[in-house]
Amino acid sequence: MTDVTTQQTAHPTTTDTASTKQPEPAGNVEQAVHAVADRARTASRLIARANRAHKDKALQAIGEALVARRDVILRANEVDLEAGEANGTSKALLDRLSLTEERIAGLAAALENLAGLPDPVGTVARGQTLPNGVRLRQVHVPLGVVAAIYEARPNVTVDIAGLALKSGNAVILRGGSAAANTNAALLGIIRDALDRTGLPADAVQTVDEYGREGANVLMKARGRVDVLIPRGGHDLIQTVVTNAAVPVIETGEGNVHIYLDEGADEEMAVEILLNAKTQRPSVCNTVETLLVHKDAQAAPAVLKALAEAGVRIHADPRIQEVLPSGVSAETANDDDWAREYMDLDIAVAMVDSVDDALEHIRTWSSGHTEAIITNNLARSEQFIAGVDSAAVIVNASTRFTDGGELGLGAEVGISTQKMHARGPMGLRELTTTKWIIQGDGHIRR
Protein backbone atom coordinates (compact mmCIF):
# COMPACT_ATOMS: atom_id res chain seq x y z
CA MET A 1 0.00 0.00 0.00
CA THR A 2 0.99 3.66 -0.31
CA ASP A 3 3.39 4.80 2.39
CA VAL A 4 1.01 7.06 4.28
CA THR A 5 3.59 7.74 6.97
CA THR A 6 4.99 10.43 4.70
CA GLN A 7 1.75 12.37 4.95
CA GLN A 8 2.60 13.59 8.43
CA THR A 9 5.75 15.15 9.83
CA ALA A 10 8.12 12.32 10.65
CA HIS A 11 8.25 11.34 14.31
CA PRO A 12 11.69 11.63 15.89
CA THR A 13 12.86 8.62 17.85
CA THR A 14 15.69 10.04 19.92
CA THR A 15 16.03 13.56 21.21
CA ASP A 16 14.32 15.76 18.62
CA THR A 17 11.16 17.22 20.10
CA ALA A 18 8.40 19.59 19.17
CA SER A 19 9.58 21.95 21.89
CA THR A 20 12.80 22.67 19.96
CA LYS A 21 10.93 23.93 16.90
CA GLN A 22 10.05 27.54 16.23
CA PRO A 23 6.36 28.14 17.01
CA GLU A 24 4.05 28.16 14.01
CA PRO A 25 2.02 31.31 13.28
CA ALA A 26 -1.51 30.92 14.62
CA GLY A 27 -3.07 30.61 11.17
CA ASN A 28 -0.59 27.95 10.15
CA VAL A 29 -1.25 25.96 13.33
CA GLU A 30 -4.98 25.96 12.70
CA GLN A 31 -4.48 24.79 9.14
CA ALA A 32 -1.99 22.13 10.20
CA VAL A 33 -4.19 20.71 12.98
CA HIS A 34 -7.23 20.73 10.72
CA ALA A 35 -5.18 18.83 8.13
CA VAL A 36 -4.28 16.24 10.77
CA ALA A 37 -7.96 15.89 11.67
CA ASP A 38 -8.99 15.57 8.04
CA ARG A 39 -6.46 12.80 7.49
CA ALA A 40 -7.73 11.13 10.63
CA ARG A 41 -11.29 11.29 9.27
CA THR A 42 -10.19 9.56 6.07
CA ALA A 43 -8.32 6.92 8.07
CA SER A 44 -11.29 6.40 10.40
CA ARG A 45 -13.47 5.30 7.51
CA LEU A 46 -10.94 2.60 6.61
CA ILE A 47 -10.43 1.46 10.20
CA ALA A 48 -14.19 1.31 10.77
CA ARG A 49 -14.49 -1.28 7.96
CA ALA A 50 -11.48 -3.38 9.03
CA ASN A 51 -12.38 -6.81 10.32
CA ARG A 52 -11.34 -8.12 13.69
CA ALA A 53 -8.52 -10.31 12.37
CA HIS A 54 -6.90 -7.36 10.61
CA LYS A 55 -7.13 -5.10 13.66
CA ASP A 56 -5.83 -7.81 15.98
CA LYS A 57 -2.88 -8.45 13.68
CA ALA A 58 -1.99 -4.76 13.84
CA LEU A 59 -2.24 -4.70 17.64
CA GLN A 60 0.07 -7.69 17.91
CA ALA A 61 2.51 -6.10 15.48
CA ILE A 62 2.60 -2.93 17.57
CA GLY A 63 3.26 -4.92 20.74
CA GLU A 64 6.08 -6.88 19.13
CA ALA A 65 7.63 -3.69 17.75
CA LEU A 66 7.53 -1.98 21.15
CA VAL A 67 9.54 -4.82 22.67
CA ALA A 68 11.89 -5.10 19.71
CA ARG A 69 12.62 -1.37 19.75
CA ARG A 70 12.59 -0.89 23.51
CA ASP A 71 16.14 0.53 23.47
CA VAL A 72 14.94 3.40 21.26
CA ILE A 73 12.02 4.03 23.60
CA LEU A 74 14.15 3.91 26.73
CA ARG A 75 16.74 6.33 25.30
CA ALA A 76 14.01 8.80 24.41
CA ASN A 77 12.42 8.36 27.83
CA GLU A 78 15.72 9.01 29.57
CA VAL A 79 15.97 12.37 27.79
CA ASP A 80 12.48 13.30 29.03
CA LEU A 81 13.26 12.15 32.58
CA GLU A 82 16.49 14.17 32.68
CA ALA A 83 14.66 17.24 31.45
CA GLY A 84 11.91 16.67 34.01
CA GLU A 85 14.38 16.40 36.88
CA ALA A 86 16.15 19.56 35.71
CA ASN A 87 12.80 21.38 35.60
CA GLY A 88 11.89 20.32 39.14
CA THR A 89 9.13 17.90 38.11
CA SER A 90 7.64 16.13 41.13
CA LYS A 91 8.51 12.52 41.90
CA ALA A 92 4.90 11.53 41.25
CA LEU A 93 4.92 12.94 37.73
CA LEU A 94 8.38 11.50 37.06
CA ASP A 95 7.03 8.10 38.02
CA ARG A 96 4.16 8.48 35.55
CA LEU A 97 6.61 9.64 32.91
CA SER A 98 9.05 6.78 33.45
CA LEU A 99 9.16 3.71 31.22
CA THR A 100 11.19 0.63 32.04
CA GLU A 101 11.69 -2.66 30.21
CA GLU A 102 9.09 -4.16 32.52
CA ARG A 103 6.56 -1.41 31.77
CA ILE A 104 7.15 -1.69 28.02
CA ALA A 105 6.61 -5.44 28.28
CA GLY A 106 3.40 -4.66 30.17
CA LEU A 107 2.23 -2.37 27.38
CA ALA A 108 2.91 -5.09 24.81
CA ALA A 109 1.07 -7.64 26.97
CA ALA A 110 -1.91 -5.28 27.24
CA LEU A 111 -2.06 -5.00 23.44
CA GLU A 112 -1.93 -8.80 23.13
CA ASN A 113 -4.75 -9.04 25.67
CA LEU A 114 -6.69 -6.39 23.76
CA ALA A 115 -6.35 -8.43 20.58
CA GLY A 116 -7.94 -11.35 22.39
CA LEU A 117 -11.05 -9.40 23.40
CA PRO A 118 -14.27 -9.47 21.36
CA ASP A 119 -14.67 -6.74 18.77
CA PRO A 120 -17.41 -4.35 19.93
CA VAL A 121 -18.11 -3.06 16.41
CA GLY A 122 -21.29 -4.52 14.98
CA THR A 123 -22.52 -6.11 18.20
CA VAL A 124 -26.25 -5.73 18.75
CA ALA A 125 -27.31 -3.69 21.77
CA ARG A 126 -30.98 -4.58 21.30
CA GLY A 127 -33.41 -5.49 18.57
CA GLN A 128 -36.95 -6.56 17.84
CA THR A 129 -39.50 -7.07 15.12
CA LEU A 130 -42.44 -4.68 15.32
CA PRO A 131 -46.03 -5.93 14.96
CA ASN A 132 -46.07 -4.52 11.42
CA GLY A 133 -43.04 -6.63 10.45
CA VAL A 134 -40.38 -3.87 10.50
CA ARG A 135 -37.13 -5.28 11.88
CA LEU A 136 -35.04 -3.14 14.25
CA ARG A 137 -31.45 -3.45 15.45
CA GLN A 138 -29.38 -1.02 17.51
CA VAL A 139 -25.73 -1.84 16.80
CA HIS A 140 -22.43 -0.56 18.15
CA VAL A 141 -20.35 1.53 15.72
CA PRO A 142 -17.09 3.48 16.13
CA LEU A 143 -17.18 7.08 17.35
CA GLY A 144 -15.02 8.15 14.38
CA VAL A 145 -12.19 10.56 15.23
CA VAL A 146 -11.24 10.54 18.91
CA ALA A 147 -8.81 13.09 20.36
CA ALA A 148 -7.00 12.71 23.66
CA ILE A 149 -5.18 15.39 25.63
CA TYR A 150 -2.97 14.16 28.46
CA GLU A 151 0.34 14.89 30.16
CA ALA A 152 3.52 13.04 31.15
CA ARG A 153 1.96 9.61 30.58
CA PRO A 154 3.59 7.77 27.68
CA ASN A 155 1.73 4.56 28.57
CA VAL A 156 -1.48 6.41 27.66
CA THR A 157 -0.12 6.87 24.13
CA VAL A 158 -0.08 3.11 23.63
CA ASP A 159 -3.27 2.37 25.58
CA ILE A 160 -5.41 4.89 23.72
CA ALA A 161 -3.95 4.01 20.32
CA GLY A 162 -4.65 0.33 20.92
CA LEU A 163 -8.18 0.85 22.19
CA ALA A 164 -9.01 3.25 19.38
CA LEU A 165 -7.82 0.84 16.72
CA LYS A 166 -9.63 -2.17 18.15
CA SER A 167 -12.87 -0.18 18.40
CA GLY A 168 -12.53 1.05 14.81
CA ASN A 169 -11.59 4.67 15.52
CA ALA A 170 -8.84 7.01 14.43
CA VAL A 171 -7.13 8.93 17.23
CA ILE A 172 -5.31 12.27 17.52
CA LEU A 173 -3.01 12.56 20.51
CA ARG A 174 -1.68 15.55 22.43
CA GLY A 175 0.72 14.12 24.99
CA GLY A 176 2.41 17.27 26.28
CA SER A 177 5.98 18.52 26.27
CA ALA A 178 7.13 16.55 29.32
CA ALA A 179 6.96 13.27 27.38
CA ALA A 180 7.71 14.70 23.92
CA ASN A 181 10.65 12.44 23.10
CA THR A 182 9.05 9.28 24.46
CA ASN A 183 5.75 9.89 22.72
CA ALA A 184 7.53 10.67 19.45
CA ALA A 185 9.37 7.34 19.64
CA LEU A 186 6.18 5.46 20.47
CA LEU A 187 4.17 7.17 17.70
CA GLY A 188 6.83 6.35 15.13
CA ILE A 189 6.78 2.68 16.12
CA ILE A 190 2.97 2.50 16.15
CA ARG A 191 2.56 4.18 12.77
CA ASP A 192 5.23 2.00 11.20
CA ALA A 193 3.50 -1.16 12.50
CA LEU A 194 0.16 0.01 11.11
CA ASP A 195 1.64 0.65 7.71
CA ARG A 196 3.37 -2.76 7.67
CA THR A 197 0.09 -4.50 8.47
CA GLY A 198 -1.88 -2.69 5.79
CA LEU A 199 -3.83 -0.24 7.96
CA PRO A 200 -3.57 3.54 7.53
CA ALA A 201 -0.82 5.06 9.65
CA ASP A 202 -2.93 8.22 9.91
CA ALA A 203 -5.28 6.32 12.19
CA VAL A 204 -2.82 7.38 14.93
CA GLN A 205 -1.46 10.94 14.79
CA THR A 206 -0.23 13.63 17.13
CA VAL A 207 -0.40 17.41 17.35
CA ASP A 208 2.42 17.66 19.90
CA GLU A 209 4.64 19.63 17.55
CA TYR A 210 2.11 22.48 17.55
CA GLY A 211 2.27 22.99 21.32
CA ARG A 212 -0.48 24.58 23.35
CA GLU A 213 -1.88 26.41 20.36
CA GLY A 214 -2.29 23.08 18.63
CA ALA A 215 -4.16 21.73 21.65
CA ASN A 216 -6.43 24.78 21.63
CA VAL A 217 -7.22 24.30 17.94
CA LEU A 218 -7.91 20.61 18.58
CA MET A 219 -10.38 21.50 21.33
CA LYS A 220 -12.25 23.79 18.94
CA ALA A 221 -12.29 21.38 15.98
CA ARG A 222 -15.96 20.53 16.22
CA GLY A 223 -17.07 18.65 13.13
CA ARG A 224 -13.55 17.41 12.49
CA VAL A 225 -13.16 15.66 15.85
CA ASP A 226 -16.07 13.63 17.22
CA VAL A 227 -15.05 13.18 20.87
CA LEU A 228 -12.33 14.66 23.08
CA ILE A 229 -11.02 12.86 26.16
CA PRO A 230 -8.78 14.70 28.65
CA ARG A 231 -6.67 12.66 31.05
CA GLY A 232 -4.56 14.24 33.73
CA GLY A 233 -4.76 16.51 36.73
CA HIS A 234 -7.54 18.83 37.78
CA ASP A 235 -6.23 21.88 35.92
CA LEU A 236 -5.80 20.07 32.61
CA ILE A 237 -9.23 18.46 32.76
CA GLN A 238 -11.03 21.66 33.71
CA THR A 239 -9.22 23.60 30.97
CA VAL A 240 -10.47 21.12 28.39
CA VAL A 241 -14.02 20.95 29.79
CA THR A 242 -14.27 24.75 29.96
CA ASN A 243 -12.77 25.58 26.58
CA ALA A 244 -13.66 22.71 24.26
CA ALA A 245 -16.24 23.03 21.51
CA VAL A 246 -15.81 19.32 20.73
CA PRO A 247 -17.96 16.99 22.87
CA VAL A 248 -15.94 15.91 25.92
CA ILE A 249 -15.98 12.69 27.91
CA GLU A 250 -14.78 14.01 31.24
CA THR A 251 -12.32 12.00 33.27
CA GLY A 252 -11.65 13.04 36.83
CA GLU A 253 -8.83 13.24 39.27
CA GLY A 254 -8.89 10.59 41.96
CA ASN A 255 -9.72 11.97 45.39
CA VAL A 256 -10.29 8.38 46.52
CA HIS A 257 -11.62 7.38 49.96
CA ILE A 258 -11.45 4.25 52.10
CA TYR A 259 -13.79 3.89 55.08
CA LEU A 260 -12.44 1.65 57.87
CA ASP A 261 -15.45 0.21 59.69
CA GLU A 262 -15.42 -0.65 63.38
CA GLY A 263 -15.20 -4.44 63.00
CA ALA A 264 -12.81 -4.58 60.04
CA ASP A 265 -10.21 -7.33 60.18
CA GLU A 266 -6.86 -5.86 61.19
CA GLU A 267 -4.64 -7.90 58.87
CA MET A 268 -6.94 -7.29 55.90
CA ALA A 269 -7.15 -3.57 56.63
CA VAL A 270 -3.37 -3.17 56.85
CA GLU A 271 -2.76 -5.04 53.59
CA ILE A 272 -5.44 -3.12 51.71
CA LEU A 273 -4.34 0.31 52.92
CA LEU A 274 -0.67 -0.34 52.20
CA ASN A 275 -1.50 -1.55 48.70
CA ALA A 276 -3.95 1.27 48.00
CA LYS A 277 -1.52 3.97 49.18
CA THR A 278 2.02 2.75 48.55
CA GLN A 279 2.04 0.39 45.54
CA ARG A 280 2.05 3.30 43.09
CA PRO A 281 1.16 6.61 44.80
CA SER A 282 1.15 8.69 41.60
CA VAL A 283 -1.89 7.10 39.93
CA CYS A 284 -5.51 8.15 40.15
CA ASN A 285 -6.84 5.03 41.91
CA THR A 286 -4.54 5.50 44.90
CA VAL A 287 -6.35 6.21 48.17
CA GLU A 288 -6.00 9.82 49.33
CA THR A 289 -8.33 9.94 52.36
CA LEU A 290 -8.89 7.36 55.09
CA LEU A 291 -12.08 7.66 57.14
CA VAL A 292 -11.85 5.77 60.44
CA HIS A 293 -14.83 4.72 62.55
CA LYS A 294 -14.40 5.93 66.13
CA ASP A 295 -14.38 2.32 67.40
CA ALA A 296 -12.34 0.79 64.55
CA GLN A 297 -10.19 -1.86 66.19
CA ALA A 298 -7.78 -1.98 63.25
CA ALA A 299 -7.04 1.76 63.27
CA PRO A 300 -3.82 1.73 65.36
CA ALA A 301 -2.25 -1.04 63.29
CA VAL A 302 -3.22 0.67 60.04
CA LEU A 303 -1.84 4.05 61.05
CA LYS A 304 1.39 2.50 62.32
CA ALA A 305 1.85 0.47 59.13
CA LEU A 306 1.30 3.53 56.93
CA ALA A 307 3.79 5.59 58.94
CA GLU A 308 6.40 2.81 58.84
CA ALA A 309 5.95 2.65 55.05
CA GLY A 310 6.92 6.32 54.81
CA VAL A 311 3.42 7.73 54.37
CA ARG A 312 2.95 11.25 55.72
CA ILE A 313 -0.29 11.41 57.72
CA HIS A 314 -2.48 14.53 57.73
CA ALA A 315 -4.95 13.98 60.57
CA ASP A 316 -7.94 15.73 62.09
CA PRO A 317 -7.87 16.51 65.87
CA ARG A 318 -9.72 13.32 66.85
CA ILE A 319 -7.21 11.13 65.02
CA GLN A 320 -4.35 13.15 66.51
CA GLU A 321 -5.53 12.09 69.97
CA VAL A 322 -5.36 8.35 69.22
CA LEU A 323 -2.18 8.11 67.17
CA PRO A 324 -0.09 5.06 68.16
CA SER A 325 3.17 5.65 69.98
CA GLY A 326 5.89 6.81 67.62
CA VAL A 327 3.48 7.91 64.87
CA SER A 328 3.28 11.63 64.13
CA ALA A 329 0.90 13.57 61.90
CA GLU A 330 0.36 17.01 60.48
CA THR A 331 -2.93 18.75 61.16
CA ALA A 332 -5.39 18.29 58.31
CA ASN A 333 -7.59 21.06 56.92
CA ASP A 334 -10.04 21.51 54.06
CA ASP A 335 -7.21 21.57 51.53
CA ASP A 336 -6.27 18.06 52.60
CA TRP A 337 -9.81 16.71 52.26
CA ALA A 338 -10.02 18.11 48.73
CA ARG A 339 -6.54 17.17 47.58
CA GLU A 340 -5.29 14.46 45.25
CA TYR A 341 -1.80 14.09 46.72
CA MET A 342 -0.38 11.72 44.09
CA ASP A 343 2.38 11.06 46.60
CA LEU A 344 3.05 9.28 49.89
CA ASP A 345 0.57 11.42 51.81
CA ILE A 346 -2.84 10.55 53.21
CA ALA A 347 -5.55 12.55 54.97
CA VAL A 348 -7.20 10.77 57.91
CA ALA A 349 -10.44 11.70 59.69
CA MET A 350 -12.48 10.05 62.43
CA VAL A 351 -16.21 9.53 61.89
CA ASP A 352 -18.97 8.26 64.17
CA SER A 353 -20.84 6.10 61.66
CA VAL A 354 -21.06 4.95 58.06
CA ASP A 355 -23.55 7.81 57.50
CA ASP A 356 -20.90 10.31 58.59
CA ALA A 357 -18.38 8.66 56.27
CA LEU A 358 -20.84 8.93 53.38
CA GLU A 359 -21.45 12.59 54.15
CA HIS A 360 -17.71 13.31 54.10
CA ILE A 361 -17.40 11.49 50.78
CA ARG A 362 -20.33 13.41 49.26
CA THR A 363 -18.68 16.67 50.30
CA TRP A 364 -15.15 16.01 49.10
CA SER A 365 -15.12 13.13 46.61
CA SER A 366 -14.22 13.59 42.94
CA GLY A 367 -16.58 10.75 42.06
CA HIS A 368 -13.81 8.29 41.14
CA THR A 369 -13.61 5.39 43.62
CA GLU A 370 -14.65 4.78 47.22
CA ALA A 371 -14.07 1.66 49.32
CA ILE A 372 -15.19 0.16 52.61
CA ILE A 373 -13.35 -2.36 54.77
CA THR A 374 -15.85 -4.13 56.99
CA ASN A 375 -17.05 -7.45 58.37
CA ASN A 376 -20.67 -6.29 58.40
CA LEU A 377 -22.78 -7.13 55.34
CA ALA A 378 -25.51 -4.62 56.18
CA ARG A 379 -23.03 -1.75 56.42
CA SER A 380 -21.34 -2.76 53.19
CA GLU A 381 -24.72 -2.69 51.45
CA GLN A 382 -25.47 0.69 53.04
CA PHE A 383 -22.14 2.00 51.78
CA ILE A 384 -22.72 0.66 48.25
CA ALA A 385 -26.17 2.25 48.11
CA GLY A 386 -24.99 5.56 49.55
CA VAL A 387 -21.91 6.17 47.37
CA ASP A 388 -22.42 7.98 44.07
CA SER A 389 -19.05 7.40 42.43
CA ALA A 390 -17.91 5.56 39.32
CA ALA A 391 -16.64 2.61 41.36
CA VAL A 392 -17.49 1.26 44.81
CA ILE A 393 -15.26 -1.39 46.37
CA VAL A 394 -15.83 -3.69 49.34
CA ASN A 395 -12.88 -5.29 51.15
CA ALA A 396 -10.37 -4.78 48.35
CA SER A 397 -7.79 -2.23 47.27
CA THR A 398 -8.86 0.85 45.31
CA ARG A 399 -6.09 -0.04 42.86
CA PHE A 400 -8.58 -2.39 41.15
CA THR A 401 -10.33 0.55 39.47
CA ASP A 402 -8.33 0.01 36.31
CA GLY A 403 -9.28 -1.15 32.84
CA GLY A 404 -6.66 -3.89 32.74
CA GLU A 405 -7.62 -5.23 36.16
CA LEU A 406 -11.30 -5.28 35.23
CA GLY A 407 -10.71 -7.24 32.05
CA LEU A 408 -11.12 -4.36 29.61
CA GLY A 409 -7.65 -4.85 28.13
CA ALA A 410 -6.65 -1.27 28.88
CA GLU A 411 -8.41 2.02 29.47
CA VAL A 412 -8.69 5.44 27.90
CA GLY A 413 -9.29 6.91 31.34
CA ILE A 414 -11.65 6.77 34.31
CA SER A 415 -14.81 8.65 33.46
CA THR A 416 -16.42 10.39 36.43
CA GLN A 417 -19.38 11.77 34.52
CA LYS A 418 -22.82 10.17 34.22
CA MET A 419 -23.19 9.74 30.50
CA HIS A 420 -22.77 6.56 28.45
CA ALA A 421 -19.22 6.05 29.76
CA ARG A 422 -18.59 5.88 33.53
CA GLY A 423 -15.64 4.34 35.30
CA PRO A 424 -12.79 2.69 33.37
CA MET A 425 -13.36 3.31 29.67
CA GLY A 426 -12.56 0.37 27.44
CA LEU A 427 -13.60 -0.75 23.97
CA ARG A 428 -17.36 -0.50 24.41
CA GLU A 429 -17.07 3.07 25.70
CA LEU A 430 -15.31 4.09 22.47
CA THR A 431 -18.35 3.16 20.43
CA THR A 432 -21.73 4.76 19.89
CA THR A 433 -24.79 3.13 18.35
CA LYS A 434 -26.92 3.45 15.26
CA TRP A 435 -30.36 2.08 14.48
CA ILE A 436 -30.84 -0.23 11.52
CA ILE A 437 -34.46 -0.34 10.38
CA GLN A 438 -35.38 -2.91 7.75
CA GLY A 439 -38.72 -3.29 6.08
CA ASP A 440 -40.39 -4.75 3.00
CA GLY A 441 -41.96 -1.69 1.44
CA HIS A 442 -43.44 -0.55 4.76
CA ILE A 443 -44.85 2.98 5.04
CA ARG A 444 -46.00 4.83 8.11
CA ARG A 445 -49.73 5.20 8.43
N, C-alpha and C positions, 0 to 999 in steps of 0.2 A: 504494500500500500504506500501512498504518498507519505513522505516524511513530514508529518505535521508538527514535529517538534521545532521546526524552523520557523513556524508561524508566530512564536512567542520569543521574547528575549531569552537567550540561553541562560540556564541556571548555573551559577558558579558552584563548584564543589569543594573549594578550599577556603580561601580567606576573602574573596571578593564579595562585597555586600552592597545592598541597595544604599546603605547609609553613606558610602563613599562617593556616590554619584552626585553631580550637581542637580539641585531640585528642578523639576520640570515646571515651566510656566503653567498657571492654573488651567488655561484653555487646553493645553497639550495633555495635561493629566486627565482631564475629563474625557477627551477623545480617546486616550490610551485605555483608560479603564472601561469605557463603553465598548471599545474594540475587543477587550478581553471577554466582557460579558456576552457580546455577540458571538464570539467563537465558542464560548461555553454553551450558548443556546443551540448552535449547530451540532456540537458534540452531544448535547443531552438527547437530541432526537435519535442519534445513533445508539447511544447507550440504552435508551429506553426500550429499543427493539432487540437488544442483545439477549440471547438465551442464557439460562443459568450456567450451562457448561462453559460458555465463553467467558462470562464474568468470573467464574470460579478459577478458571485457568489464569486469568490476569491477576487475581488476588494472590494466587500461589506464586506466580512469577515475581510479583513485587516482594513478597516475603523472602523468597530465595535470594533476590538481588540485594535486599537490605543486609542479609547475613554475609553474602559474598563481598559486599563493598563496605563492610562495617568499619574498616580502617579509614576510609574517606569520611564517613560520617563522624567518627570519633575525633579525627583531626579538626574538622570543622567545628565540632562541639567544644573542643578545647579552646579554640579561638574565642568563641562566645563566652565561655566560662571565665577566661582570663579578663576579657573586657568587662564582664559583670562584676568580678571582684574588684577591678580597678575603679569601677564606678560606684562602689559601695552597695551593690545589690545585696539584699538580705539573704541569709542562709536558706530561708524557706523558698525563695524564688530561685536561688541557685540550685536547690535540690530538684525543683520542677524542670529547670533548664537542662539538668545533667542527663546525659545518656551514657550508659555503660554497655559492655558486651552482653551482659545479662538482660538489660532492658531492651536492647535491640532484638535479642533472641525472643523476648516476650512479645515485642511488636509483631515479629514474624509469626509466632505461634498464634497470636490473636487473629491475624489474617487467615491462617490455615483453618482456624476454628470458624471464622466468618464464612469461609468457602463451604464449610460443611453444614451451614444452617439453611433452612428452606428459603427459597426466593419469595419475598412478599409480593412481588409484582404479578398481577393477574389473579391473586387469591380472591375468593368471593367473601365479602363481608356479610351479605345477606341476599336473599332472592326469593321470588315467589311467582306464581302464575295467577294473574287476576281472574275473577269470574268470567270476564269477557274473552279470555284466552291470551291476553298480552303477557309476555314473559319479561320479568324484571330481574336484573342482577346489579348489585353494587360491588364493584371490584376495586382493588387497590392498584394505584398507578403512581409513578414517580412524581415528585414535586416539580422537577424540571431543573432549574439552576438554583443551587443552594450556595449561599455565601457564609463564611465563618470568620469572625474576628476574635482573636485570642492573643495571649501574650506569654512569652517565655515557656512554652509548652510544646516542644517538638514532637512528643508522642501524639499530641492532638492532630498534627499534620497527617500522620499515618492513619490514625483511627478514623478521622472524618473522611479522608480520601477513600479508605476501604469501605466504610459504610455507605458512602454516596454511590460508589460504583456498584456495589451489590444490590442496592435499592433502585438502580437505574437512573441516577442523577448525575449531572455535572456539578463540580464544586469549584468555587473561587475562594482562595484562602488569603487572609491577612494575618500573618503570624507575629508581627512586631519586630522591632529592631534588635531586641535582646537575643533573639534566636535566629538572626538573619542568616548566618553562615550555615547553621545546622539545617534550617528549613530549606535553604537553597540546595544543599546536598541531597536531602530527602526528596525534594520535588524533582530534581534531575533524574534520580533513580526511578521514581514512580512513573514519570512520563516516558522514560526509555522503556520500561517494562510494558507499559500500555501499548506503545508503538510496536514492540516486538511481538505482542500477542494479537495484533490486528484490531485493537480498539483505539479510538482517537485520543491522542495525548492531551488535547485541549479539554478533555473531560476533567482534568485536574490542572488548575492554573493558580497563579498568585498575583497579588498587586503590591507585594512588599516593596518593590523598587520605587513605588510612587509615594511612599511614606504616609503621613497622616492625611495629606490632601487626597491621596488615593483612597484611603479608608472612608473619608467623608463623601467622596463621589460614589463609592460603592453603596454606602448607606442610603443615598438618594436615588439609586438606579432602579426605581420602581418601573416595572414593565420589562426590564432587562434581567432583573434578579427576582426570583419568586419568593424566597424565604431567606432571612438573615438570622444567624444564630451567634450571639456573643458568648464567649466563655472566658471567664477571668474574675478579677476582683470587682468589688462594688462599684468603683468609679468607672471602670470600663463598661460594665453592663449598663449602668444608668446613662452613660453617654450615648450608647447605641440606642437604648429604648427611647430616650428623649429626642434624639436627632434624626432617627431613621424614618425615611418615607417608605422603605420596603417593609413588608410584614415581618415582625420579629417573633421568634420563639424565645422567650426570656428564660435564661438559666439564672440561678441565684447563688450567691455566696453561701457558705455552709456554717451558719451559726447553729451548730448541732448540740442537742441536749441529751444527757442521760439522767434519768431519775432513779435513784437508789432507794428502793422501798425498805420498810422496816425489817422484814424477814428475809431479805435477800441472802443467799448463800455467800459466805465470805470468800471462799476460794474462787468461785465463779465471778464474783464482783471484781476481785483484784485482777484476774486474767482479762476480763472484758475491758476494764478501764485502761489497763496498760496497753492493750492492743489498740483500743480506740484512740488513745492519745499519743502513743510513742512509736507505733510501727512506722508511720510516715506522717509527721505533723503538718506538712505543708499542703496536704490535699483537702478537698472540700468536705469529705465525709469523716474527717477527724472530729472527735468531740471537743467542744469549746467550753461548755458549761456543765457542771455536775450539780444536780439538785439532790440533797440528802434529807431523807425523812428524819425527823428529830429523834426517833428511836431506832434508827438503822444500826443494827449490830455490827455490820461490816464496815461502817464508816472509818473507824480508826485504822484498820488494816489497809483500806483503800488509800487513804490520805498519806499514810506512811510509805506505801509502795510507790505512789506517784512521786513523792518527794525524793525517795531514794533513786528513782529513775531519772532525776534531774528536771522534773517538771516544776515550774514556778507556780505556786498557788496564790490566787487572788481571792480572798475569802471575805464573806460578810461578817459582822460582829458575832453572830451566834456560832458560826463555825470557828472563829478565832478563839472562842472560849473552850472549845473541846478538841483543839489540835493535840495530837499525840506528842509525847515528849520528844524533843529534838526536831520537830517539824515546825517551820516558820512559814508565814504567809504575809503577803501585802494586803492592804485593805482594799476591797473591791468597791467600785462605784458603778454608776449607770453606763459609763463607757465600757466597762468590762462585760456587763450583761449584753451589750449590743455588739461586741467585737468578735470578729473572726481572726483569732491570733495567728493561725498558720505557723505556729511555733510551739515550743515546749512550755506553754502557759495554759492554765485552766482557771476559769472562774468557778467558785464553789459557794452555794447558798444553802441554808437550812430551811426546810418547809415543814409545815405541820401535817400535811395530808397530800394525797394524790391530787385533790382539787386545787390545792395551792400550787403544786408543781405545774399543773395544766395552765393555771392562770399566769404563772411566770413565763411559760413557753408561749402562750398567746401574745404576751406583751413584747417579747424580745426575739422570738424565733424568726428566721428567714424563710421558713417553710420548706426546708430541705429534708432533714431526718431527725427524728426523736426516738429515744429508746427507753425502756424500763427494764430494770433488773428486779425480779420479784419471785416469791414462791407462792403468790396468791393469785389464783386464776381470776377471781372476780375483779381484783384491782388491775390486772393486765387487760381485761376486757374493757374496764372503765377507761384506762389509758388509751387503748386503741380507738375507742369511740370518741374520746375527747380531743384527740390530736388532729389538727387539720394541716398536715404537712405531706410532702410527696411520698415519704416513706416512714413507716412506724415499725419499730423493731422490739421484740420481746426476748430477753435473755440471750442476746448476741451482740457482737461488736457493730458499731455504726459503720465500720469499714466495708460492710457488705452492700451498702448502697453504691453499686458500681455495675456498669453494664456487663463486664466480663464475669463478675461473680454471680450475676443473676442469669447467666446463660444467653445474653444478648450478643455475644461475640466481642463487642466493644461498645463504646457510647460516644455520641456527639457531645453530650453534656447532661447535666441533671436539671431538668425543667422544673421550676417551682411555680409555674403558672397553672391555670385550671382549664386549659384548652385541650385539644386532642392529644397533646403530648404532655405527660407529667411524670416526674421521676427520671430514671436513666432512659435516655433516648437511643433506641437501637434502630434496626431496619424498618420495622413497622411505622415508627414515628417519622421516618423520612419519606413516607408515602401519603398521598391523599386518596380520594376515591372518585369514581365517576359512575354514573348510572348508565346501564345498557338496557334499552327498551326495545324489545323485538315483537313485531306483530305480523299479521298476514292480511294486510290491507285494512287494518282497523282504523276507524275514525272516531273522534270524540262526539258524543251525542248529548 
